[in-house]
Amino acid sequence: MNWEVIIKWLPRLAQGATLTLELVAIAVIAGLILAIPLGVARSSRHWYVRALPFGYIFFFRGTPLLVQLFLVYYGLAQFDVVRNSSLWPYLRDPFWCTVLTMTLHTAAYIAEILRGALQAIPKGEIEAARALGMSRGKTLLYIMLPRAARIGLPAYSNEVILMLKASALASTVTLLELTGMARTIIARTYLPVEIFFAAGVFYLLISFVLVQGFKVLERWLRVDACQGR
Amino acid sequence: MNIDLHGFGPAMMAGTLMTVKLALCALLLGLVLGLLGALAKTSPVKPLQWLGGTYSTLVRGVPELLWVLLIYFGTVGLMNSLGELLNMPGLELSAFTAGVVALGLCFGAYATEVFRGAILAIPKGHREAGLALGLSKGRILSRIILPQMWRIALPGLGNLFMILMKDTALVSVIGLEEIMRHAQIGVTVTKEPFTFYAVAACIYLGLTVIAMTGMHFLEKRAARGFMRAE
C-alpha cells in the first residue's frame, strides 16, 4: 500500500466527497417532498387515485438507476422539443440530470416507505382525531403525517444510506463526485487499489456519520416512545 | 420506433441472456457467502464473529459500483503475479468473473444479515432437541436449521435478488456485454438514446416481474404446511 499517494490525493477526494454529499442531500430532501403526495395517494382507498403512484413506483423500483440516469442524461437529447425548450441548459448539465434522476428514483422508494408507515398507524388514533371533529385534511396533517414520520424514520435513514451509495453512479455521466474523482486520479497514477481503498474509507466514514446523525434525530423525535402499542 | 431496433434486437436479446447469467452466477456465489457469513456471525467463536461482522459492515458501507471497479481494476497486479507464479502469463479477470465476484460479494453481505435473522428466528428448542437425540453438529445444521431457515429467509432474499438484478447494470461500466452495454453500442450507431434505454428499462421491468412471480411460487412452496395465525 502506497500511503504517500493516498495522502497526496486526499484533498481532491475530499472535494469529490463534498459533491457526493451535495447530490445526496438535494436528492433525499427533494425526494421526500415529492414522496409525500405520492405516498398519500398510494395509500388511498380509491383505485383511480392509487393507479398513478403505483405505476410511478413500479417503474422506478423495477429498473436500475443507471438506466434511468442514461434515459435522462442521454435519452432526452433525442427529442428536439427538449433541446429547444428553456429547460435545456439544465437538462444538458450532468449535475442537474443526476439530481433530477436521483430525486425521482428515491421519491419512489420513500413513497413506498411512507405508505407502509401510514398503514401502520393504529386505526384508533385516526378515528379519535375524526371523532374530535378534525377534518380529513387536518387529520392527515396533524395526526397521520407526524405519526408516519416517526414510524418511517428508520426506513428513511436506510434509504439515505442507499442513496449515498447510489450516488456513485453519477461518475458514469462524467460527474466528478467521490467515485468519479477516484477514477480520474487512477487514470493519472495507475494505482487503483490505493485510491479506491481511500474512496471506500470516505464512503464508510460518511455512512457512519449519517447513521449516528439519524440516531440523534430518532432520539430527538422520540421514535422509540411511539413504538409502544 | 422500429421493432427490430435497427437490427439491434438480437443483440439486446443476447444482452438479456448475459444479464440473467450474471445475476444467477452472482446469486449462487452470494448465497454461499451469505450462508458462511451468517454461520460465522452466529458461531460461538469470537474471531469468526468478528470476521463475519467486518465482512458485512465493510461491504455494505461501500457502493456496489466501487466494488465492481475495485475488483476489476484492482486485481490486475495481483492476477499478474499469480499468473507468473502459475506460469500462465497474461492471466486476468474477465469482466464477467469480476462482475460475478463483485455482485456476489455485495449480495453475500446483505444475505449475511438476512440469514442471521432467520437463524435467530428458529426456536432454540429445535437445536436442543437435535442435540438430545444425539445428532452431530453438522447434522443439526443440515437437517434442522437450514430447512427451516429457508422459509424465513426467502422474502428477504427475494428482495435482495431484485436489487441484484438491477445492479447487474453496473457491470456494463467495465465493458461486459449485457443489456446496458448493448444499448450503449446501439446508441453510438443509431443516435437514438431514448429508444434504446427505454427498451433496456422495459427489459429490466420484465425481468423484475418474472423474478417476482418466481419468488411468489417459491415462497408458497416453502410455506406449505404453515399457516399464518390470525
HADDOCK unambig.tbl for C-alpha pairs under 7 A between the chains (distance, minus, plus):
assign (segid A and resid 62 and name CA) (segid B and resid 204 and name CA) 6.80 0.50 0.50
assign (segid A and resid 62 and name CA) (segid B and resid 205 and name CA) 5.14 0.50 0.50
assign (segid A and resid 62 and name CA) (segid B and resid 208 and name CA) 6.06 0.50 0.50
assign (segid A and resid 63 and name CA) (segid B and resid 166 and name CA) 6.35 0.50 0.50
assign (segid A and resid 63 and name CA) (segid B and resid 201 and name CA) 5.62 0.50 0.50
assign (segid A and resid 63 and name CA) (segid B and resid 204 and name CA) 5.51 0.50 0.50
assign (segid A and resid 63 and name CA) (segid B and resid 205 and name CA) 5.76 0.50 0.50
assign (segid A and resid 64 and name CA) (segid B and resid 166 and name CA) 4.63 0.50 0.50
assign (segid A and resid 64 and name CA) (segid B and resid 167 and name CA) 6.65 0.50 0.50
assign (segid A and resid 64 and name CA) (segid B and resid 169 and name CA) 6.76 0.50 0.50
assign (segid A and resid 66 and name CA) (segid B and resid 169 and name CA) 6.76 0.50 0.50
assign (segid A and resid 67 and name CA) (segid B and resid 197 and name CA) 6.25 0.50 0.50
assign (segid A and resid 67 and name CA) (segid B and resid 201 and name CA) 6.25 0.50 0.50
assign (segid A and resid 70 and name CA) (segid B and resid 197 and name CA) 6.90 0.50 0.50
assign (segid A and resid 71 and name CA) (segid B and resid 194 and name CA) 5.75 0.50 0.50
assign (segid A and resid 71 and name CA) (segid B and resid 197 and name CA) 5.69 0.50 0.50
assign (segid A and resid 71 and name CA) (segid B and resid 198 and name CA) 6.90 0.50 0.50
assign (segid A and resid 74 and name CA) (segid B and resid 193 and name CA) 5.84 0.50 0.50
assign (segid A and resid 75 and name CA) (segid B and resid 193 and name CA) 4.51 0.50 0.50
assign (segid A and resid 75 and name CA) (segid B and resid 194 and name CA) 3.70 0.50 0.50
assign (segid A and resid 76 and name CA) (segid B and resid 194 and name CA) 6.25 0.50 0.50
assign (segid A and resid 78 and name CA) (segid B and resid 192 and name CA) 6.03 0.50 0.50
assign (segid A and resid 78 and name CA) (segid B and resid 193 and name CA) 6.41 0.50 0.50
assign (segid A and resid 78 and name CA) (segid B and resid 194 and name CA) 6.22 0.50 0.50
assign (segid A and resid 165 and name CA) (segid B and resid 62 and name CA) 6.65 0.50 0.50
assign (segid A and resid 165 and name CA) (segid B and resid 63 and name CA) 4.38 0.50 0.50
assign (segid A and resid 166 and name CA) (segid B and resid 63 and name CA) 6.75 0.50 0.50
assign (segid A and resid 168 and name CA) (segid B and resid 63 and name CA) 6.57 0.50 0.50
assign (segid A and resid 168 and name CA) (segid B and resid 65 and name CA) 6.53 0.50 0.50
assign (segid A and resid 179 and name CA) (segid B and resid 66 and name CA) 6.87 0.50 0.50
assign (segid A and resid 192 and name CA) (segid B and resid 70 and name CA) 6.83 0.50 0.50
assign (segid A and resid 192 and name CA) (segid B and resid 73 and name CA) 6.20 0.50 0.50
assign (segid A and resid 192 and name CA) (segid B and resid 74 and name CA) 5.25 0.50 0.50
assign (segid A and resid 193 and name CA) (segid B and resid 70 and name CA) 6.58 0.50 0.50
assign (segid A and resid 193 and name CA) (segid B and resid 74 and name CA) 4.89 0.50 0.50
assign (segid A and resid 196 and name CA) (segid B and resid 70 and name CA) 6.24 0.50 0.50
assign (segid A and resid 200 and name CA) (segid B and resid 62 and name CA) 5.57 0.50 0.50
assign (segid A and resid 203 and name CA) (segid B and resid 61 and name CA) 6.63 0.50 0.50
assign (segid A and resid 203 and name CA) (segid B and resid 62 and name CA) 5.81 0.50 0.50
assign (segid A and resid 204 and name CA) (segid B and resid 61 and name CA) 5.15 0.50 0.50
assign (segid A and resid 204 and name CA) (segid B and resid 62 and name CA) 6.23 0.50 0.50
assign (segid A and resid 207 and name CA) (segid B and resid 61 and name CA) 6.70 0.50 0.50
